[in-house]
């Protein structure tokens, strides 16, 4: 369930799709996850880390921001690019390409996708957003670990959307830096 719908509905750079989904959850008095599970569907917000496409569950997405204004933090892993003040909250910003081991993002390009997990907001630098999609749960193929081992730890499953494979990421594993 979206943890802070007020933040979602007030954001300036929010995808209209995310805004509509948050409003729908409020209007219907229940979580999007619950309604989706009852229909055998799940909503994902997909984005590109060129050349590949990835996604989080919509319930994890809070808002989308323009890249910039980061304050660096010493003695952090290389993929932690800094912190950003978002409406009074200090949000750590991860270079998602570096976290997945597939390169690094160019400075001040792309967008920051802010997520909310376990009472923690974390922003991820992405090349560009694709949008919000609803996919059948039955179409998600669980990650079998045979792909790139560094990346497979973070991939929950893969779904085909319009002929493209979209890797659904595990947000909890991405933000856990205790073993780094």
Secondary structure, DSSP 8 states (H G I E B T S, - for coil): --S-HHHHHH-SS--HHHHHHHHHHHHTTS-HHHHHHHHTEEEEEEEEETTEEEEEEGGGEEEEEES---B--TT--TTEEEEEEETTEEEEEEEHHHHHTS----TT-SEEEEEEETTEEEEEEESEEEEEEEEEGGG-EE--S-S-HHHHTTEEEEEEETTEEEEEE-HHHHH--TT-
